[in-house]
Amino acid sequence: MAYRLTVTYPNTADGRFDFNYYRDKHMPMVRARLGANVTRTEIGKGMTAGDGGKAGFVCVGQVWFNSMSELQAAMKQHGAEIMGDIPNYTNIKPNVQFEEVVS
């Protein structure tokens, strides 16, 4: 069984997002703190909505992992540091969702 953590950053009028920082500093730090349980990370940059309008999210970050209990333990230990890094790359409040990957 595989699991995924999806973090979305809504595309707001006054939002700022530093993709270089997110890619080069934040996500490597997340991988390091969450450890060997992490199998993959991915960053998506919003382009347009399906109807050609403004994308709903400026960014979607995803972290795939093998064990929910290991992730919860790592987040208990390192969650404050990970969440505390958010102002370094954005002023947008992220939405966080844990998922079981079914296919």
C-alpha positions in Angstrom: 0.0 0.0 0.0 1.2 3.5 -0.8 0.3 6.9 0.6 0.6 10.4 -0.5 0.7 13.8 1.1 -0.7 16.5 -1.2 -0.2 20.2 -0.4 -2.0 22.8 -2.5 -1.4 26.5 -2.6 -4.4 28.4 -3.9 -3.8 31.0 -6.6 -4.6 34.2 -4.8 -4.3 37.8 -6.1 -1.8 38.9 -3.5 0.0 35.5 -3.2 3.7 35.1 -3.7 5.5 31.8 -4.3 9.2 31.2 -4.7 9.5 28.0 -6.8 13.3 28.0 -6.6 13.3 28.0 -2.8 10.5 25.4 -2.7 12.4 23.1 -5.1 16.0 23.7 -3.9 15.5 24.1 -0.2 12.1 23.2 1.2 11.4 19.9 -0.6 14.9 18.5 0.0 14.5 19.4 3.7 11.1 17.7 3.8 12.7 14.5 2.2 15.6 14.6 4.7 13.3 15.0 7.8 10.8 12.4 6.7 13.5 9.9 5.9 13.6 6.6 4.0 9.8 6.3 4.2 9.6 8.9 1.4 9.7 7.2 -2.0 9.0 10.2 -4.3 8.3 13.9 -4.3 6.8 16.1 -7.1 6.1 19.7 -7.6 3.5 21.0 -10.0 3.3 24.6 -11.1 -0.3 25.8 -12.0 -0.7 27.0 -15.6 -4.4 27.3 -16.5 -7.7 25.9 -15.4 -9.5 23.3 -17.6 -11.6 26.1 -19.2 -8.5 28.2 -20.0 -8.9 30.5 -17.1 -6.6 31.1 -14.1 -5.3 28.0 -12.5 -6.9 27.2 -9.1 -3.5 26.5 -7.5 -0.2 28.2 -8.0 1.6 25.1 -6.8 0.8 21.5 -5.9 3.4 19.6 -3.9 3.2 15.9 -3.4 5.2 13.4 -1.2 4.7 9.7 -1.7 5.5 7.4 1.3 5.1 3.8 2.4 3.9 4.0 6.0 1.3 6.3 7.5 2.5 5.6 11.0 6.2 6.4 10.1 5.0 9.6 8.5 3.0 10.6 11.6 6.0 9.9 13.8 8.4 11.9 11.6 5.9 14.8 11.4 5.5 14.7 15.2 9.3 15.1 15.5 9.9 17.5 12.6 6.5 19.0 11.7 7.1 22.4 13.4 10.4 22.8 11.5 8.8 21.9 8.1 5.7 24.1 8.7 8.0 26.9 10.0 9.8 27.1 6.7 6.6 28.0 4.7 7.0 31.8 5.1 10.4 31.5 3.4 8.8 30.7 0.1 5.1 31.8 0.2 2.5 33.9 2.0 -0.2 31.5 0.8 -1.9 29.3 3.4 -1.5 25.7 2.2 -4.2 23.0 2.1 -2.9 19.7 3.3 -4.4 16.3 2.5 -3.3 12.7 3.2 -4.3 10.1 0.7 -4.2 6.4 0.2 -3.1 5.7 -3.4 -5.5 3.2 -4.9 -4.1 3.0 -8.4 
